[in-house]
Amino acid sequence: MVFRRPRVNVKPNVQATRPVSSIARSTDASGESISAQSQEEQSSQQIDPPAAPPVIE
């Protein structure tokens, strides 16, 4: 169990990538089904930036 604690410390470092962490957390909370849609949304973001923000919300 003590080994697991140090690993949690590494998570904050990964949080440095807030864009990915934020999206990953949103999909996890919504459900795995949305996880597949999230990937499509990311593709749309590059094509339609204005349509991405409302979809992510």
Residue, then its C-alpha position, 0 to 999 in steps of 0.5 A: m500500500v505504501f508503494r501506491r502512495p508514491r504513485v499518486n504523487v506522479k499523478p500531479n505531474v501528469q496533470a500538467t497536461r490539463p487539456v488531456s486530463s480535463i477531457a479524460r475526466s469529463t468522459d470518465a464521469s459521463g461514461e465509456s459510451i461518450s468516450a468514443q464520441s469524445q474522439e470524434e469531437q476532438s477531430s471536429q475541433q480541428i475542423d470546427p473550433p466553434a462547434a467544439p466548445p459547446v459539444i464538450e460542454 
